[in-house]
């Protein structure tokens, strides 16, 4: 064991160290791709016929009727990247068909997800005759009924899990409710695209890039027609006609446009506006054909993205202050948290503390809105089910959920969650393969990047930490070495490995590999997912203990003057954990009162005055309980005091005796000398001492 234990189980998909020439083949095998050339060249021929989706003909006829009769059509979407891109795809298509079309989406903070009473009331007032939901609606039975009762037809297009009661809509287009549809794992934007394609009887080439962005952002499996859409969309976006996408690419400084760039650069900017309840800015950017409007909107999008990042960092620091690491389920609540980032914060706390977490923001009415995330195989929804009586409402799935709670119930809710023993297995990283870094060629990883295998994970063993660095106050950069080969490793938005690794530590890393092009020079770098260190680790924070405190793991030995004085079983603990964190003295105990003969004599004189006493008779304003108990043990061993059942009697009126005859006194002298050694020696000497302990 060590301070840096892996947070995940590394489940390798290939045995042994894989050579450079076999890396790409192994990745293909892990993904069940037998013919990579056809896989990465899949195109329109692999897109399934939209009419295989149940009720497609009915939906198309109803929309055509609305266009012909000039009925107002309302698209009702969602505020994440999938929902935003779905609105943009259907809006652009309906405009092309000369429809009278508007769009709407819920207020993230006041209404939550999906159709709601406010939206329904407004739709009824505005004379809309047809509502088409995108990326939502399948669980909105009551809202759909209200609209249908008002003779407003509703076409539900969605891809989320259907509930037991389906909406009584005009019709429902849903891949999981379409037995003839061959690949149900498609995003909301793909369902919207299928409807648009069927309506216009067109492949809609100019919208393929938008569909691709939503598909990647919603983490759809990249296989079958999803991969075909990604292939088509990546090629399309390189020469996109969509002004908004052009602006997003321009402001993202992309060196290469692939799945990684879309997932980590483009989609987060669209999502950021949704998190701040400003999704309409992102929608307008993706549907505008006005360059001046696009210029204004991209600046707003960038501003939203920067604000979202800042709000996340601020919220995470607030949450850190509130975390009780002893809780089995972490629950933090504050009125200073922005609702749009509590889900991100919950996930980061899960990853740091390896415990299921609920982060709650409190409004002015003392109502809390929370975002919950599971650790490992723990079922967060089950936990909420068991405590439903304390919640106003909740919903989600085993790994992530949302909730609302009255502040009056918060403490009992937290206590109930922590009253139950929660057994959790470590989460799993399905690592693709293990490689020996000096043998891996840059061209190999470049080829993998070009093929968009951005999820590929590698295990890299026996790397020595040469240097560590903090970037922008929040990212960790490590310089690692193996057999003379140097490589940088990065961990974004996390300083844990900066504070929990020393130069010289030998570590194993699980992470991605990519090519960093800096000043026209290519080099490999590791994107850290997890680290394990099997080496002895001695951390020197004797002058700055507050830095390490937030990053300590439970198995670390906190080594300061109090630990030295109070712990008698140190060597066994060290051999088990092999990790020591040296912290400043906290000066809880004053050993001078016990090892200095004159000072100890003052304690003895006090006992002499009492003559016959119990612990309850002692004046704790004179000396601490620690001093009294240690002194009594010394004097008892020397035969100067005798006691039983916490009643003591002074036997001698003199302290003229050899103190070293007391084993407790000798032990305190040893502790004092050890403490002097720890706080006066350099770190190399201390390191050598601890390593020698292990050898002995």
GIQUI-V148611 format. One record per backbone hydrogen bond with DSSP energy under -1.0 kcal/mol. NH is the residue of the N-H (numbers start at 1). CO is the residue of the C=O. Records with the same first field share a line. If there is no record, write none. Layout:
NH = CO + CO
//
This chain:
5 = 3
9 = 427
11 = 9 + 429
13 = 431
18 = 434
22 = 19
26 = 22
27 = 23
28 = 24
29 = 25
30 = 26
31 = 27
32 = 29
33 = 28
39 = 35
40 = 36
46 = 43
47 = 44
52 = 49
53 = 50
56 = 53
59 = 55
60 = 56
61 = 57
62 = 58
63 = 59
64 = 60
65 = 61
66 = 62
67 = 63
68 = 64
69 = 65
71 = 66
73 = 100
74 = 130
75 = 102
76 = 132
77 = 104
84 = 80
85 = 81
86 = 82
87 = 83
88 = 84
89 = 85
90 = 86
91 = 87
92 = 88
93 = 89
94 = 90
95 = 91
96 = 92
97 = 93
98 = 95
99 = 94
101 = 99
102 = 73
104 = 75
111 = 107
112 = 107
120 = 116
121 = 117
122 = 118
123 = 119
124 = 120
125 = 121
126 = 122
128 = 123
129 = 72
130 = 72
131 = 153
132 = 74
133 = 155
134 = 76
136 = 157
140 = 137
144 = 140
145 = 141
146 = 142
147 = 143
148 = 144
149 = 145
151 = 148
152 = 147
153 = 129
155 = 131
156 = 171
157 = 133
158 = 173
169 = 167
170 = 154
171 = 154
173 = 156
177 = 174
178 = 175
181 = 178
186 = 184
191 = 187
192 = 188
193 = 189
194 = 190
195 = 191
196 = 192
197 = 193
198 = 194
199 = 195
200 = 196
201 = 197
202 = 197
207 = 204
208 = 205
211 = 207
212 = 208
213 = 209
214 = 210
215 = 211
216 = 212
217 = 213
218 = 214
219 = 216
220 = 215
223 = 221
226 = 223
228 = 224
229 = 225
230 = 226
231 = 227
232 = 228
233 = 229
234 = 230
235 = 231
236 = 232
237 = 233
238 = 234
239 = 236
240 = 237
246 = 242
247 = 243
248 = 244
249 = 245
250 = 246
251 = 247
262 = 258
263 = 259
264 = 260
265 = 261
266 = 261
267 = 262
270 = 266
271 = 267
272 = 268
273 = 269
274 = 270
275 = 271
276 = 272
277 = 274
278 = 273
281 = 278
283 = 279
284 = 280
285 = 281
286 = 282
287 = 283
288 = 284
294 = 290
295 = 291
296 = 292
297 = 293
298 = 294
299 = 295
300 = 296
301 = 297
302 = 298
303 = 299
304 = 300
305 = 301
306 = 302
307 = 303
308 = 304
309 = 305
310 = 306
311 = 307
312 = 308
313 = 309
314 = 310
315 = 311
316 = 312
317 = 313
318 = 314
319 = 315
320 = 316
321 = 317
323 = 319
327 = 324
330 = 356
332 = 358
334 = 360
341 = 338
345 = 341
346 = 342
347 = 343
348 = 344
349 = 345
350 = 346
351 = 347
352 = 348
353 = 349
354 = 350
357 = 373
358 = 330
359 = 371
360 = 332
361 = 369
362 = 334
363 = 367
366 = 363
368 = 405
369 = 361
370 = 403
371 = 359
372 = 401
373 = 357
374 = 399
378 = 375
380 = 398
383 = 379
384 = 380
385 = 381
386 = 382
388 = 385
390 = 387
391 = 388
392 = 404
393 = 404
395 = 402
397 = 400
401 = 372
402 = 395
403 = 370
404 = 393
405 = 368
407 = 366
409 = 406
410 = 407
413 = 409
414 = 410
415 = 411
416 = 412
417 = 413
418 = 414
429 = 9
431 = 429
432 = 457
433 = 457
435 = 459
439 = 436
440 = 437
445 = 441
446 = 442
447 = 443
448 = 444
449 = 445
450 = 446
451 = 447
452 = 449
453 = 448
454 = 452
456 = 453
458 = 511
459 = 433
460 = 509
463 = 507
464 = 481
465 = 505
466 = 479
467 = 479
469 = 477
471 = 475
474 = 471
475 = 471
476 = 491
477 = 469
478 = 489
479 = 467
480 = 487
481 = 464
482 = 485
485 = 482
487 = 480
489 = 478
490 = 526
491 = 476
499 = 495
500 = 496
504 = 465
505 = 502
507 = 463
508 = 532
509 = 460
510 = 530
511 = 458
512 = 527
514 = 525
516 = 523
518 = 521
521 = 518
523 = 516
525 = 514
526 = 488
527 = 512
528 = 490
529 = 510
530 = 510
532 = 508
533 = 4
537 = 578
539 = 580
541 = 582
547 = 544
549 = 545
551 = 548
552 = 549
556 = 553
557 = 579
559 = 581
564 = 560
565 = 561
566 = 562
567 = 563
573 = 569
574 = 570
575 = 571
576 = 572
577 = 573
578 = 574
580 = 537
581 = 557
582 = 539
583 = 559
593 = 590
594 = 591
595 = 591
596 = 592
600 = 596
601 = 597
602 = 598
603 = 599
604 = 600
605 = 601
606 = 602
607 = 603
608 = 604
609 = 605
610 = 606
611 = 607
612 = 610
613 = 648
617 = 614
618 = 615
622 = 619
623 = 619
628 = 624
629 = 625
630 = 626
631 = 627
632 = 628
633 = 629
634 = 630
635 = 631
636 = 632
637 = 633
638 = 634
639 = 636
640 = 635
641 = 635
642 = 649
644 = 647
647 = 644
648 = 613
649 = 642
650 = 611
651 = 640
652 = 640
657 = 655
661 = 658
662 = 659
666 = 662
667 = 663
668 = 664
669 = 665
670 = 666
671 = 667
672 = 668
673 = 669
674 = 670
675 = 671
676 = 672
677 = 673
678 = 674
679 = 675
681 = 677
686 = 682
687 = 683
688 = 684
689 = 685
690 = 686
691 = 687
692 = 688
693 = 689
694 = 690
695 = 691
696 = 692
//
